[in-house]
């Protein structure tokens, strides 16, 4: 009896993951589970580079537009959802595909989650309220004071991760990084890793062109419709945050668009660094673009 196999496709934004995943799904006559923490929201489309209606019609996708920006979504929810869906796919197919750029989602699907203690809603709300008032500098200062280990080694460019780290250290007295174990869960199916490898200059050109295309396709109007929800975590996202600054009158439209390009390039650079570390001890196929 042949074991079931899941092909896991990772890589930075604009590296061609969607097109490559669809080509493999058509080859194996199977389905795709998206490992993207923003494409799952039905209200977000242009700004998160969701697959086109034609692409979604060609291949069945899971975790695309199935939730609302008001829904709670986290890595644990994704892990449970993805494992459920991959076994559904295996009922009819020998191969399944997981594709996306959210590294922690892919890591959780492949290796399982660390058992990090929960925190109280009161503490969570207090930290989020202070973040809304005082911004990232407040988070940075709090983490340097209470969790210098995370401040040095953690994701200090990601406010969501920073708030989570602050919650954990204030609740437990330990850094969230101390809860990260080296024990990997053994999945009951084969994992085959494919990584989208794009030269940096080409990747940055693709990002710049993609942003221009998003603007031409209506990203400004999409962001205007979402402006009243700007406080939600789902919208603390490159492409929307910059346009919200424009709507507030803080920057020009030209600067907002330029900031989207720049911040997307920075985001892609962090993704490349993260995935290279994740794949250090894993056999993977480099898909060169």
C-alpha positions, 0 to 999 in steps of 0.5 A: 500500500503506497503511503500518502504524500503531501507536497509542501510549497514554500517561499517568499511573496511574489515567488510564483507559489500559486502558479506552481502549486496549481501546475502540480495539483493539475498534474496529480489531479488533487487539491491545494491547502493554502498556508497563508494567514491573510488569504483566508479572509473573505474580505481581503482579495487584491491586497493579499494576492488571492488566487484568481477566480479562474485559478480557483475554478481550475483547482479546489483550494482550502483556506481561501476566503473561508473566514471573516476578518472578525474571526479568530485565526491563529497557527493552532486553528490552522494546524487543526484545519489543515490536518483535517482537510489533508486527510479528507483529500487523502480519502480520494487522492494519493497526493495533497498540496500545501502552499503558502508563505506563512512560515509558522503555519507551514512549520505547525503543519509539518512538525506540530506546535509547541505547548505554550500556556494560554493567557487571560483575555484581560491581559490580552486586551490590556496589551492590545489597547496599549499597542493601539495608543503607543504603537510599536515603540511601546512594544519594543520597550516592554519586551526589552524590559520583560523579555530581552531574550525575545527582544534579541532573537524574536520577530521584532518586526511583527507586532502580532508576535511581539504582543503574543511574546509579551502576553506569555512573559507577563503570564509565565515569567518565561520567554515564549522562545523558551517554550519552543521545543526541538521535538517534531511530531511525526505525521502519518504521511510523507512530506515533500518540500519544494522551495521557490528560489528566486534571485533577489533582483528578480524577486524585487522586480516581481514585487514592484510589478505586482504592487503596480498591478494591485493598484491598477486592479482596485486596491485603493478602493478595496482598502477604502471599503475596509478602512473602518475595520483598520483596528482588526489584526487581519488588517495589520498587513502590508498593502492596507496599513500604508493606504490607511495612512494615506486616507488619514492624510498623513502621507501622499498616495505616491508615498503610500504606494512606494511604502507598499513596495518597500515594505513588501520587499522587506517582508519578502527578505524576512520570509527568505531568511525564515524559510532558509533556516527552517529548511536547513536540516530538511531535504527539499527541492529548489524550484528555480525561477 
